[in-house]
Amino acid sequence: MEIPSDIPLSKYEKVEMIVLGITVPALIIIWTLYQLIVYSEAIYIFHDEPVYFTGVAAYLVCWFWFGLSLALFAHFFLGKKRRYYSLARKQFRYGVLLVFSSTLVAVWYTFELHKLLP
C-alpha cells in the first residue's frame, strides 16, 4: 500500500473503491454469516474442492472470510483516503493475520478429520 496523494481519485479508482472496497467485503460477510447461522458450517476451498466445516471448526475457519473482507476493505477503501492511511495499514495487517491463522486451522482440521474417516 502506497501513501495516497492529494490528487483526486480517477473514475477507475472510485469504481475499484466501491466494488472491491465495499461491495465484495459486504457480500463475503453476509454470505459467511448466513452459512454460519442457517447451516452452522463454513466453506473452505482446497484444490478446487470445497471442504465443509461444522461445529467449532466452522467458527474458527470462518475467520478466513472475515479476515479477507477486512483486508479488502482496508486496502481498497481506507487505503485510498489519506487521513485513514495509518488505520488502513493496521486493519490490513489484522486481516492478513486472520487469513493466515484461519488457514492453518483449516489445514489442521482437514488432516485431523481425514485421520478419523475410515
C-alpha positions in Angstrom: 0.0 0.0 0.0 1.4 3.3 -1.0 0.6 6.6 0.7 -2.2 8.2 -1.2 -1.6 11.7 -2.6 -3.8 14.7 -2.6 -4.7 14.2 -6.3 -8.4 13.4 -6.7 -9.3 9.8 -7.5 -9.8 8.8 -11.1 -13.1 7.2 -12.2 -11.4 3.7 -12.2 -10.2 4.2 -8.6 -13.6 5.2 -7.5 -15.2 2.2 -9.1 -12.5 0.0 -7.6 -13.1 1.6 -4.2 -16.8 0.9 -4.3 -16.7 -2.6 -5.8 -13.6 -4.1 -4.2 -13.6 -2.0 -1.1 -17.3 -2.0 0.0 -19.4 -4.4 -2.1 -17.3 -7.5 -2.2 -16.4 -7.4 1.5 -20.0 -6.8 2.5 -21.1 -9.8 0.3 -18.5 -12.0 1.8 -19.5 -11.1 5.4 -23.2 -11.6 4.6 -22.7 -14.9 2.9 -20.4 -16.2 5.7 -22.9 -15.1 8.4 -25.7 -16.7 6.5 -23.8 -20.0 6.2 -23.0 -19.9 9.9 -26.5 -19.0 11.2 -28.6 -21.2 8.9 -26.3 -24.2 8.2 -23.7 -24.0 11.1 -21.0 -24.6 8.6 -18.1 -22.8 6.9 -16.7 -23.5 3.5 -13.0 -23.5 2.6 -11.6 -24.5 -0.8 -8.7 -27.0 -1.1 -7.5 -27.8 -4.7 -10.8 -26.8 -6.3 -12.9 -28.8 -4.0 -14.9 -27.2 -1.2 -14.5 -28.6 2.3 -17.3 -28.0 4.7 -16.5 -27.5 8.4 -19.1 -27.8 11.1 -19.3 -27.0 14.8 -16.3 -25.3 16.4 -14.2 -25.8 13.2 -16.7 -23.7 11.3 -16.4 -20.8 13.7 -12.6 -20.9 13.5 -12.4 -21.3 9.7 -15.0 -18.5 9.1 -12.4 -16.1 10.3 -10.7 -16.6 7.0 -13.5 -14.9 5.2 -13.8 -12.1 7.8 -10.0 -11.5 7.5 -10.2 -11.5 3.7 -13.1 -8.9 3.8 -11.2 -6.8 6.4 -8.0 -6.8 4.2 -10.0 -5.9 1.1 -11.8 -3.1 2.9 -8.6 -1.7 4.3 -6.7 -1.9 1.1 -9.2 -0.7 -1.5 -11.3 1.7 0.6 -9.3 3.1 3.6 -6.0 2.9 1.7 -7.3 5.5 -0.8 -8.1 8.0 1.9 -5.1 10.0 3.1 -6.3 10.7 6.6 -7.2 7.0 7.2 -4.0 5.6 5.9 -2.5 4.6 9.2 -5.7 2.9 10.2 -5.8 1.1 6.8 -2.3 -0.3 7.4 -3.3 -1.7 10.9 -6.5 -3.2 9.6 -4.8 -4.7 6.6 -2.3 -6.4 9.0 -5.0 -7.7 11.2 -6.9 -9.0 8.2 -3.8 -10.8 6.8 -3.2 -12.3 10.3 -6.7 -13.6 10.5 -6.4 -15.1 7.0 -3.1 -16.9 7.8 -4.2 -18.2 11.2 -7.5 -19.5 10.0 -5.8 -21.1 7.0 -3.6 -23.0 9.5 -6.7 -24.0 11.4 -8.5 -25.2 8.2 -5.5 -27.3 7.2 -5.2 -28.8 10.7 -8.9 -29.7 10.9 -8.8 -31.1 7.4 -6.0 -33.5 8.1 -7.3 -34.2 11.6 -10.7 -35.1 10.2 -9.1 -37.2 7.5 -7.5 -39.4 10.1 -10.8 -40.1 11.7 -12.5 -41.2 8.5 -12.5 -45.0 7.7 
